[in-house]
Amino acid sequence: MSKSVRISEEFHEFVTAHKRENETMEETLRRLIGGPHPEDVAGILSSDTATAMRDRLENKRETDTGEKHELRERFE
């Protein structure tokens, strides 16, 4: 579900100026805003949970890289 947000013309120009190619406005705003400060979330996850999440992310990156490589080969 999407929502509309009113922003000034100046802010819209700022965000647009920082928008990367192939990036949506939402992605640009998320990148510019950033995530929470590490001190604000420190200690929320157990060490085991954090390790499991890191492992899953790494596996996902490897899978994504492999899939992208396969896709590129199909178009060459």
PDB file of N, CA, C and O in Angstrom:
ATOM      1  N   MET A   1       0.841  -1.180   0.000  1.00  0.00           N
ATOM      2  CA  MET A   1       0.000   0.000   0.000  1.00  0.00           C
ATOM      3  C   MET A   1       0.879   1.234   0.000  1.00  0.00           C
ATOM      4  O   MET A   1       1.837   1.313   0.770  1.00  0.00           O
ATOM      5  N   SER A   2       0.574   2.182  -0.837  1.00  0.00           N
ATOM      6  CA  SER A   2       1.396   3.384  -0.899  1.00  0.00           C
ATOM      7  C   SER A   2       0.674   4.550  -0.244  1.00  0.00           C
ATOM      8  O   SER A   2      -0.551   4.556  -0.123  1.00  0.00           O
ATOM      9  N   LYS A   3       1.453   5.532   0.174  1.00  0.00           N
ATOM     10  CA  LYS A   3       0.947   6.746   0.807  1.00  0.00           C
ATOM     11  C   LYS A   3       1.553   7.940   0.091  1.00  0.00           C
ATOM     12  O   LYS A   3       2.651   7.862  -0.460  1.00  0.00           O
ATOM     13  N   SER A   4       0.837   9.024   0.108  1.00  0.00           N
ATOM     14  CA  SER A   4       1.354  10.272  -0.455  1.00  0.00           C
ATOM     15  C   SER A   4       1.851  11.152   0.676  1.00  0.00           C
ATOM     16  O   SER A   4       1.257  11.197   1.754  1.00  0.00           O
ATOM     17  N   VAL A   5       2.942  11.849   0.420  1.00  0.00           N
ATOM     18  CA  VAL A   5       3.520  12.749   1.411  1.00  0.00           C
ATOM     19  C   VAL A   5       3.771  14.086   0.733  1.00  0.00           C
ATOM     20  O   VAL A   5       4.350  14.135  -0.352  1.00  0.00           O
ATOM     21  N   ARG A   6       3.340  15.171   1.367  1.00  0.00           N
ATOM     22  CA  ARG A   6       3.581  16.501   0.812  1.00  0.00           C
ATOM     23  C   ARG A   6       4.958  16.977   1.254  1.00  0.00           C
ATOM     24  O   ARG A   6       5.298  16.937   2.436  1.00  0.00           O
ATOM     25  N   ILE A   7       5.739  17.426   0.284  1.00  0.00           N
ATOM     26  CA  ILE A   7       7.050  17.993   0.579  1.00  0.00           C
ATOM     27  C   ILE A   7       7.194  19.282  -0.230  1.00  0.00           C
ATOM     28  O   ILE A   7       6.503  19.487  -1.229  1.00  0.00           O
ATOM     29  N   SER A   8       8.087  20.127   0.213  1.00  0.00           N
ATOM     30  CA  SER A   8       8.302  21.381  -0.504  1.00  0.00           C
ATOM     31  C   SER A   8       8.992  21.112  -1.835  1.00  0.00           C
ATOM     32  O   SER A   8       9.629  20.077  -2.028  1.00  0.00           O
ATOM     33  N   GLU A   9       8.851  22.058  -2.735  1.00  0.00           N
ATOM     34  CA  GLU A   9       9.504  21.959  -4.039  1.00  0.00           C
ATOM     35  C   GLU A   9      11.019  21.877  -3.865  1.00  0.00           C
ATOM     36  O   GLU A   9      11.691  21.134  -4.580  1.00  0.00           O
ATOM     37  N   GLU A  10      11.550  22.639  -2.919  1.00  0.00           N
ATOM     38  CA  GLU A  10      13.003  22.636  -2.677  1.00  0.00           C
ATOM     39  C   GLU A  10      13.485  21.266  -2.223  1.00  0.00           C
ATOM     40  O   GLU A  10      14.525  20.788  -2.676  1.00  0.00           O
ATOM     41  N   PHE A  11      12.717  20.626  -1.316  1.00  0.00           N
ATOM     42  CA  PHE A  11      13.121  19.307  -0.844  1.00  0.00           C
ATOM     43  C   PHE A  11      13.010  18.286  -1.961  1.00  0.00           C
ATOM     44  O   PHE A  11      13.865  17.410  -2.090  1.00  0.00           O
ATOM     45  N   HIS A  12      11.972  18.392  -2.765  1.00  0.00           N
ATOM     46  CA  HIS A  12      11.813  17.486  -3.899  1.00  0.00           C
ATOM     47  C   HIS A  12      13.002  17.618  -4.844  1.00  0.00           C
ATOM     48  O   HIS A  12      13.525  16.613  -5.325  1.00  0.00           O
ATOM     49  N   GLU A  13      13.428  18.843  -5.112  1.00  0.00           N
ATOM     50  CA  GLU A  13      14.591  19.068  -5.976  1.00  0.00           C
ATOM     51  C   GLU A  13      15.855  18.472  -5.358  1.00  0.00           C
ATOM     52  O   GLU A  13      16.688  17.904  -6.064  1.00  0.00           O
ATOM     53  N   PHE A  14      15.995  18.603  -4.043  1.00  0.00           N
ATOM     54  CA  PHE A  14      17.145  18.038  -3.341  1.00  0.00           C
ATOM     55  C   PHE A  14      17.180  16.521  -3.505  1.00  0.00           C
ATOM     56  O   PHE A  14      18.210  15.946  -3.858  1.00  0.00           O
ATOM     57  N   VAL A  15      16.039  15.884  -3.244  1.00  0.00           N
ATOM     58  CA  VAL A  15      15.976  14.417  -3.349  1.00  0.00           C
ATOM     59  C   VAL A  15      16.237  13.989  -4.791  1.00  0.00           C
ATOM     60  O   VAL A  15      16.988  13.046  -5.040  1.00  0.00           O
ATOM     61  N   THR A  16      15.618  14.682  -5.730  1.00  0.00           N
ATOM     62  CA  THR A  16      15.797  14.349  -7.143  1.00  0.00           C
ATOM     63  C   THR A  16      17.259  14.496  -7.558  1.00  0.00           C
ATOM     64  O   THR A  16      17.770  13.684  -8.329  1.00  0.00           O
ATOM     65  N   ALA A  17      17.933  15.525  -7.051  1.00  0.00           N
ATOM     66  CA  ALA A  17      19.340  15.746  -7.378  1.00  0.00           C
ATOM     67  C   ALA A  17      20.237  14.631  -6.844  1.00  0.00           C
ATOM     68  O   ALA A  17      21.309  14.374  -7.392  1.00  0.00           O
ATOM     69  N   HIS A  18      19.794  13.967  -5.767  1.00  0.00           N
ATOM     70  CA  HIS A  18      20.598  12.894  -5.168  1.00  0.00           C
ATOM     71  C   HIS A  18      20.142  11.506  -5.600  1.00  0.00           C
ATOM     72  O   HIS A  18      20.709  10.500  -5.172  1.00  0.00           O
ATOM     73  N   LYS A  19      19.122  11.452  -6.447  1.00  0.00           N
ATOM     74  CA  LYS A  19      18.593  10.176  -6.915  1.00  0.00           C
ATOM     75  C   LYS A  19      19.577   9.537  -7.892  1.00  0.00           C
ATOM     76  O   LYS A  19      20.064  10.183  -8.820  1.00  0.00           O
ATOM     77  N   ARG A  20      19.854   8.277  -7.666  1.00  0.00           N
ATOM     78  CA  ARG A  20      20.751   7.532  -8.547  1.00  0.00           C
ATOM     79  C   ARG A  20      19.968   6.931  -9.702  1.00  0.00           C
ATOM     80  O   ARG A  20      18.753   6.748  -9.625  1.00  0.00           O
ATOM     81  N   GLU A  21      20.694   6.627 -10.779  1.00  0.00           N
ATOM     82  CA  GLU A  21      20.065   5.987 -11.926  1.00  0.00           C
ATOM     83  C   GLU A  21      19.451   4.658 -11.491  1.00  0.00           C
ATOM     84  O   GLU A  21      20.057   3.915 -10.719  1.00  0.00           O
ATOM     85  N   ASN A  22      18.267   4.365 -11.979  1.00  0.00           N
ATOM     86  CA  ASN A  22      17.544   3.117 -11.672  1.00  0.00           C
ATOM     87  C   ASN A  22      17.140   3.011 -10.202  1.00  0.00           C
ATOM     88  O   ASN A  22      16.896   1.909  -9.711  1.00  0.00           O
ATOM     89  N   GLU A  23      17.067   4.137  -9.494  1.00  0.00           N
ATOM     90  CA  GLU A  23      16.658   4.132  -8.099  1.00  0.00           C
ATOM     91  C   GLU A  23      15.300   4.822  -8.005  1.00  0.00           C
ATOM     92  O   GLU A  23      15.093   5.873  -8.611  1.00  0.00           O
ATOM     93  N   THR A  24      14.381   4.235  -7.252  1.00  0.00           N
ATOM     94  CA  THR A  24      13.079   4.876  -7.068  1.00  0.00           C
ATOM     95  C   THR A  24      13.219   6.008  -6.056  1.00  0.00           C
ATOM     96  O   THR A  24      14.207   6.089  -5.326  1.00  0.00           O
ATOM     97  N   MET A  25      12.223   6.870  -6.026  1.00  0.00           N
ATOM     98  CA  MET A  25      12.249   7.956  -5.039  1.00  0.00           C
ATOM     99  C   MET A  25      12.258   7.381  -3.626  1.00  0.00           C
ATOM    100  O   MET A  25      12.943   7.905  -2.748  1.00  0.00           O
ATOM    101  N   GLU A  26      11.507   6.316  -3.403  1.00  0.00           N
ATOM    102  CA  GLU A  26      11.502   5.691  -2.081  1.00  0.00           C
ATOM    103  C   GLU A  26      12.901   5.190  -1.716  1.00  0.00           C
ATOM    104  O   GLU A  26      13.368   5.403  -0.597  1.00  0.00           O
ATOM    105  N   GLU A  27      13.559   4.534  -2.652  1.00  0.00           N
ATOM    106  CA  GLU A  27      14.912   4.038  -2.386  1.00  0.00           C
ATOM    107  C   GLU A  27      15.864   5.192  -2.095  1.00  0.00           C
ATOM    108  O   GLU A  27      16.727   5.085  -1.224  1.00  0.00           O
ATOM    109  N   THR A  28      15.709   6.293  -2.823  1.00  0.00           N
ATOM    110  CA  THR A  28      16.557   7.459  -2.586  1.00  0.00           C
ATOM    111  C   THR A  28      16.321   8.009  -1.190  1.00  0.00           C
ATOM    112  O   THR A  28      17.273   8.284  -0.458  1.00  0.00           O
ATOM    113  N   LEU A  29      15.057   8.172  -0.818  1.00  0.00           N
ATOM    114  CA  LEU A  29      14.752   8.685   0.523  1.00  0.00           C
ATOM    115  C   LEU A  29      15.285   7.767   1.609  1.00  0.00           C
ATOM    116  O   LEU A  29      15.858   8.229   2.596  1.00  0.00           O
ATOM    117  N   ARG A  30      15.095   6.465   1.426  1.00  0.00           N
ATOM    118  CA  ARG A  30      15.620   5.516   2.427  1.00  0.00           C
ATOM    119  C   ARG A  30      17.139   5.636   2.555  1.00  0.00           C
ATOM    120  O   ARG A  30      17.680   5.619   3.661  1.00  0.00           O
ATOM    121  N   ARG A  31      17.818   5.757   1.419  1.00  0.00           N
ATOM    122  CA  ARG A  31      19.278   5.878   1.446  1.00  0.00           C
ATOM    123  C   ARG A  31      19.711   7.173   2.123  1.00  0.00           C
ATOM    124  O   ARG A  31      20.642   7.178   2.928  1.00  0.00           O
ATOM    125  N   LEU A  32      19.031   8.273   1.793  1.00  0.00           N
ATOM    126  CA  LEU A  32      19.401   9.559   2.368  1.00  0.00           C
ATOM    127  C   LEU A  32      19.105   9.635   3.861  1.00  0.00           C
ATOM    128  O   LEU A  32      19.856  10.243   4.624  1.00  0.00           O
ATOM    129  N   ILE A  33      18.009   9.015   4.266  1.00  0.00           N
ATOM    130  CA  ILE A  33      17.628   9.049   5.676  1.00  0.00           C
ATOM    131  C   ILE A  33      18.504   8.104   6.484  1.00  0.00           C
ATOM    132  O   ILE A  33      18.861   8.400   7.624  1.00  0.00           O
ATOM    133  N   GLY A  34      18.843   6.981   5.896  1.00  0.00           N
ATOM    134  CA  GLY A  34      19.671   6.004   6.605  1.00  0.00           C
ATOM    135  C   GLY A  34      18.848   5.221   7.610  1.00  0.00           C
ATOM    136  O   GLY A  34      17.671   5.506   7.833  1.00  0.00           O
ATOM    137  N   GLY A  35      19.472   4.256   8.197  1.00  0.00           N
ATOM    138  CA  GLY A  35      18.799   3.440   9.198  1.00  0.00           C
ATOM    139  C   GLY A  35      19.027   3.996  10.583  1.00  0.00           C
ATOM    140  O   GLY A  35      19.612   5.067  10.743  1.00  0.00           O
ATOM    141  N   PRO A  36      18.572   3.280  11.574  1.00  0.00           N
ATOM    142  CA  PRO A  36      18.783   3.742  12.948  1.00  0.00           C
ATOM    143  C   PRO A  36      20.262   3.718  13.310  1.00  0.00           C
ATOM    144  O   PRO A  36      21.040   2.951  12.742  1.00  0.00           O
ATOM    145  N   HIS A  37      20.634   4.552  14.244  1.00  0.00           N
ATOM    146  CA  HIS A  37      22.027   4.586  14.715  1.00  0.00           C
ATOM    147  C   HIS A  37      22.336   3.261  15.399  1.00  0.00           C
ATOM    148  O   HIS A  37      21.503   2.747  16.144  1.00  0.00           O
ATOM    149  N   PRO A  38      23.520   2.696  15.160  1.00  0.00           N
ATOM    150  CA  PRO A  38      23.862   1.395  15.759  1.00  0.00           C
ATOM    151  C   PRO A  38      23.680   1.346  17.278  1.00  0.00           C
ATOM    152  O   PRO A  38      23.292   0.307  17.812  1.00  0.00           O
ATOM    153  N   GLU A  39      23.950   2.440  17.976  1.00  0.00           N
ATOM    154  CA  GLU A  39      23.780   2.448  19.431  1.00  0.00           C
ATOM    155  C   GLU A  39      22.315   2.283  19.828  1.00  0.00           C
ATOM    156  O   GLU A  39      22.015   1.763  20.903  1.00  0.00           O
ATOM    157  N   ASP A  40      21.399   2.727  18.955  1.00  0.00           N
ATOM    158  CA  ASP A  40      19.974   2.617  19.257  1.00  0.00           C
ATOM    159  C   ASP A  40      19.464   1.188  19.161  1.00  0.00           C
ATOM    160  O   ASP A  40      18.448   0.855  19.771  1.00  0.00           O
ATOM    161  N   VAL A  41      20.143   0.346  18.414  1.00  0.00           N
ATOM    162  CA  VAL A  41      19.677  -1.031  18.234  1.00  0.00           C
ATOM    163  C   VAL A  41      20.627  -2.068  18.833  1.00  0.00           C
ATOM    164  O   VAL A  41      20.380  -3.270  18.735  1.00  0.00           O
ATOM    165  N   ALA A  42      21.695  -1.610  19.442  1.00  0.00           N
ATOM    166  CA  ALA A  42      22.663  -2.538  20.042  1.00  0.00           C
ATOM    167  C   ALA A  42      21.988  -3.360  21.137  1.00  0.00           C
ATOM    168  O   ALA A  42      21.271  -2.823  21.982  1.00  0.00           O
ATOM    169  N   GLY A  43      22.225  -4.650  21.110  1.00  0.00           N
ATOM    170  CA  GLY A  43      21.710  -5.529  22.148  1.00  0.00           C
ATOM    171  C   GLY A  43      20.316  -6.066  21.890  1.00  0.00           C
ATOM    172  O   GLY A  43      19.807  -6.849  22.693  1.00  0.00           O
ATOM    173  N   ILE A  44      19.683  -5.672  20.800  1.00  0.00           N
ATOM    174  CA  ILE A  44      18.330  -6.156  20.513  1.00  0.00           C
ATOM    175  C   ILE A  44      18.364  -7.628  20.134  1.00  0.00           C
ATOM    176  O   ILE A  44      17.487  -8.395  20.533  1.00  0.00           O
ATOM    177  N   LEU A  45      19.369  -8.026  19.370  1.00  0.00           N
ATOM    178  CA  LEU A  45      19.477  -9.415  18.926  1.00  0.00           C
ATOM    179  C   LEU A  45      20.500 -10.160  19.766  1.00  0.00           C
ATOM    180  O   LEU A  45      21.503  -9.595  20.202  1.00  0.00           O
ATOM    181  N   SER A  46      20.230 -11.429  19.981  1.00  0.00           N
ATOM    182  CA  SER A  46      21.233 -12.253  20.644  1.00  0.00           C
ATOM    183  C   SER A  46      22.375 -12.478  19.657  1.00  0.00           C
ATOM    184  O   SER A  46      22.202 -12.293  18.452  1.00  0.00           O
ATOM    185  N   SER A  47      23.509 -12.865  20.152  1.00  0.00           N
ATOM    186  CA  SER A  47      24.670 -13.139  19.309  1.00  0.00           C
ATOM    187  C   SER A  47      24.360 -14.238  18.296  1.00  0.00           C
ATOM    188  O   SER A  47      24.754 -14.146  17.133  1.00  0.00           O
ATOM    189  N   ASP A  48      23.656 -15.273  18.739  1.00  0.00           N
ATOM    190  CA  ASP A  48      23.304 -16.381  17.842  1.00  0.00           C
ATOM    191  C   ASP A  48      22.371 -15.917  16.725  1.00  0.00           C
ATOM    192  O   ASP A  48      22.545 -16.300  15.568  1.00  0.00           O
ATOM    193  N   THR A  49      21.382 -15.094  17.072  1.00  0.00           N
ATOM    194  CA  THR A  49      20.445 -14.593  16.068  1.00  0.00           C
ATOM    195  C   THR A  49      21.168 -13.698  15.071  1.00  0.00           C
ATOM    196  O   THR A  49      20.941 -13.796  13.865  1.00  0.00           O
ATOM    197  N   ALA A  50      22.036 -12.830  15.572  1.00  0.00           N
ATOM    198  CA  ALA A  50      22.788 -11.938  14.688  1.00  0.00           C
ATOM    199  C   ALA A  50      23.665 -12.735  13.732  1.00  0.00           C
ATOM    200  O   ALA A  50      23.750 -12.407  12.548  1.00  0.00           O
ATOM    201  N   THR A  51      24.311 -13.769  14.230  1.00  0.00           N
ATOM    202  CA  THR A  51      25.160 -14.613  13.388  1.00  0.00           C
ATOM    203  C   THR A  51      24.319 -15.316  12.325  1.00  0.00           C
ATOM    204  O   THR A  51      24.715 -15.380  11.161  1.00  0.00           O
ATOM    205  N   ALA A  52      23.172 -15.838  12.717  1.00  0.00           N
ATOM    206  CA  ALA A  52      22.292 -16.523  11.763  1.00  0.00           C
ATOM    207  C   ALA A  52      21.817 -15.549  10.686  1.00  0.00           C
ATOM    208  O   ALA A  52      21.751 -15.914   9.512  1.00  0.00           O
ATOM    209  N   MET A  53      21.489 -14.331  11.065  1.00  0.00           N
ATOM    210  CA  MET A  53      21.048 -13.329  10.092  1.00  0.00           C
ATOM    211  C   MET A  53      22.178 -12.964   9.131  1.00  0.00           C
ATOM    212  O   MET A  53      21.953 -12.835   7.927  1.00  0.00           O
ATOM    213  N   ARG A  54      23.392 -12.796   9.658  1.00  0.00           N
ATOM    214  CA  ARG A  54      24.543 -12.509   8.795  1.00  0.00           C
ATOM    215  C   ARG A  54      24.760 -13.625   7.788  1.00  0.00           C
ATOM    216  O   ARG A  54      25.008 -13.371   6.610  1.00  0.00           O
ATOM    217  N   ASP A  55      24.666 -14.860   8.257  1.00  0.00           N
ATOM    218  CA  ASP A  55      24.859 -16.016   7.372  1.00  0.00           C
ATOM    219  C   ASP A  55      23.800 -16.048   6.268  1.00  0.00           C
ATOM    220  O   ASP A  55      24.118 -16.305   5.107  1.00  0.00           O
ATOM    221  N   ARG A  56      22.557 -15.789   6.627  1.00  0.00           N
ATOM    222  CA  ARG A  56      21.480 -15.784   5.632  1.00  0.00           C
ATOM    223  C   ARG A  56      21.682 -14.681   4.600  1.00  0.00           C
ATOM    224  O   ARG A  56      21.475 -14.891   3.405  1.00  0.00           O
ATOM    225  N   LEU A  57      22.089 -13.499   5.075  1.00  0.00           N
ATOM    226  CA  LEU A  57      22.336 -12.397   4.141  1.00  0.00           C
ATOM    227  C   LEU A  57      23.476 -12.725   3.185  1.00  0.00           C
ATOM    228  O   LEU A  57      23.395 -12.434   1.992  1.00  0.00           O
ATOM    229  N   GLU A  58      24.518 -13.320   3.701  1.00  0.00           N
ATOM    230  CA  GLU A  58      25.651 -13.687   2.852  1.00  0.00           C
ATOM    231  C   GLU A  58      25.227 -14.731   1.820  1.00  0.00           C
ATOM    232  O   GLU A  58      25.603 -14.643   0.651  1.00  0.00           O
ATOM    233  N   ASN A  59      24.448 -15.713   2.252  1.00  0.00           N
ATOM    234  CA  ASN A  59      23.947 -16.722   1.311  1.00  0.00           C
ATOM    235  C   ASN A  59      23.071 -16.087   0.245  1.00  0.00           C
ATOM    236  O   ASN A  59      23.148 -16.461  -0.926  1.00  0.00           O
ATOM    237  N   LYS A  60      22.244 -15.135   0.638  1.00  0.00           N
ATOM    238  CA  LYS A  60      21.369 -14.447  -0.309  1.00  0.00           C
ATOM    239  C   LYS A  60      22.200 -13.660  -1.317  1.00  0.00           C
ATOM    240  O   LYS A  60      21.906 -13.682  -2.512  1.00  0.00           O
ATOM    241  N   ARG A  61      23.237 -12.965  -0.846  1.00  0.00           N
ATOM    242  CA  ARG A  61      24.110 -12.216  -1.761  1.00  0.00           C
ATOM    243  C   ARG A  61      24.758 -13.152  -2.776  1.00  0.00           C
ATOM    244  O   ARG A  61      24.823 -12.838  -3.964  1.00  0.00           O
ATOM    245  N   GLU A  62      25.234 -14.298  -2.303  1.00  0.00           N
ATOM    246  CA  GLU A  62      25.869 -15.262  -3.199  1.00  0.00           C
ATOM    247  C   GLU A  62      24.865 -15.791  -4.225  1.00  0.00           C
ATOM    248  O   GLU A  62      25.192 -15.932  -5.404  1.00  0.00           O
ATOM    249  N   THR A  63      23.648 -16.080  -3.774  1.00  0.00           N
ATOM    250  CA  THR A  63      22.595 -16.556  -4.676  1.00  0.00           C
ATOM    251  C   THR A  63      22.267 -15.486  -5.709  1.00  0.00           C
ATOM    252  O   THR A  63      22.168 -15.776  -6.902  1.00  0.00           O
ATOM    253  N   ASP A  64      22.097 -14.239  -5.246  1.00  0.00           N
ATOM    254  CA  ASP A  64      21.785 -13.136  -6.160  1.00  0.00           C
ATOM    255  C   ASP A  64      22.889 -12.947  -7.191  1.00  0.00           C
ATOM    256  O   ASP A  64      22.608 -12.731  -8.370  1.00  0.00           O
ATOM    257  N   THR A  65      24.133 -13.025  -6.759  1.00  0.00           N
ATOM    258  CA  THR A  65      25.263 -12.866  -7.673  1.00  0.00           C
ATOM    259  C   THR A  65      25.242 -13.960  -8.725  1.00  0.00           C
ATOM    260  O   THR A  65      25.444 -13.693  -9.910  1.00  0.00           O
ATOM    261  N   GLY A  66      24.999 -15.191  -8.297  1.00  0.00           N
ATOM    262  CA  GLY A  66      24.929 -16.307  -9.242  1.00  0.00           C
ATOM    263  C   GLY A  66      23.787 -16.151 -10.225  1.00  0.00           C
ATOM    264  O   GLY A  66      23.946 -16.421 -11.416  1.00  0.00           O
ATOM    265  N   GLU A  67      22.640 -15.719  -9.738  1.00  0.00           N
ATOM    266  CA  GLU A  67      21.486 -15.540 -10.621  1.00  0.00           C
ATOM    267  C   GLU A  67      21.731 -14.420 -11.626  1.00  0.00           C
ATOM    268  O   GLU A  67      21.354 -14.542 -12.792  1.00  0.00           O
ATOM    269  N   LYS A  68      22.351 -13.344 -11.192  1.00  0.00           N
ATOM    270  CA  LYS A  68      22.667 -12.244 -12.103  1.00  0.00           C
ATOM    271  C   LYS A  68      23.654 -12.690 -13.175  1.00  0.00           C
ATOM    272  O   LYS A  68      23.519 -12.323 -14.342  1.00  0.00           O
ATOM    273  N   HIS A  69      24.640 -13.480 -12.776  1.00  0.00           N
ATOM    274  CA  HIS A  69      25.625 -13.983 -13.729  1.00  0.00           C
ATOM    275  C   HIS A  69      24.947 -14.871 -14.788  1.00  0.00           C
ATOM    276  O   HIS A  69      25.226 -14.747 -15.980  1.00  0.00           O
ATOM    277  N   GLU A  70      24.061 -15.761 -14.342  1.00  0.00           N
ATOM    278  CA  GLU A  70      23.332 -16.635 -15.256  1.00  0.00           C
ATOM    279  C   GLU A  70      22.464 -15.834 -16.216  1.00  0.00           C
ATOM    280  O   GLU A  70      22.393 -16.150 -17.404  1.00  0.00           O
ATOM    281  N   LEU A  71      21.812 -14.807 -15.710  1.00  0.00           N
ATOM    282  CA  LEU A  71      20.968 -13.972 -16.548  1.00  0.00           C
ATOM    283  C   LEU A  71      21.799 -13.239 -17.605  1.00  0.00           C
ATOM    284  O   LEU A  71      21.408 -13.161 -18.769  1.00  0.00           O
ATOM    285  N   ARG A  72      22.949 -12.703 -17.187  1.00  0.00           N
ATOM    286  CA  ARG A  72      23.823 -12.015 -18.136  1.00  0.00           C
ATOM    287  C   ARG A  72      24.277 -12.964 -19.240  1.00  0.00           C
ATOM    288  O   ARG A  72      24.318 -12.586 -20.410  1.00  0.00           O
ATOM    289  N   GLU A  73      24.617 -14.197 -18.865  1.00  0.00           N
ATOM    290  CA  GLU A  73      25.077 -15.168 -19.860  1.00  0.00           C
ATOM    291  C   GLU A  73      23.999 -15.482 -20.886  1.00  0.00           C
ATOM    292  O   GLU A  73      24.303 -15.717 -22.055  1.00  0.00           O
ATOM    293  N   ARG A  74      22.730 -15.486 -20.451  1.00  0.00           N
ATOM    294  CA  ARG A  74      21.644 -15.755 -21.382  1.00  0.00           C
ATOM    295  C   ARG A  74      21.496 -14.676 -22.434  1.00  0.00           C
ATOM    296  O   ARG A  74      21.017 -14.946 -23.535  1.00  0.00           O
ATOM    297  N   PHE A  75      21.900 -13.460 -22.113  1.00  0.00           N
ATOM    298  CA  PHE A  75      21.749 -12.346 -23.051  1.00  0.00           C
ATOM    299  C   PHE A  75      23.004 -12.055 -23.858  1.00  0.00           C
ATOM    300  O   PHE A  75      23.004 -11.162 -24.704  1.00  0.00           O
ATOM    301  N   GLU A  76      24.061 -12.792 -23.607  1.00  0.00           N
ATOM    302  CA  GLU A  76      25.311 -12.577 -24.356  1.00  0.00           C
ATOM    303  C   GLU A  76      25.320 -13.396 -25.617  1.00  0.00           C
ATOM    304  O   GLU A  76      26.287 -13.348 -26.378  1.00  0.00           O
TER     305      GLU A  76
END
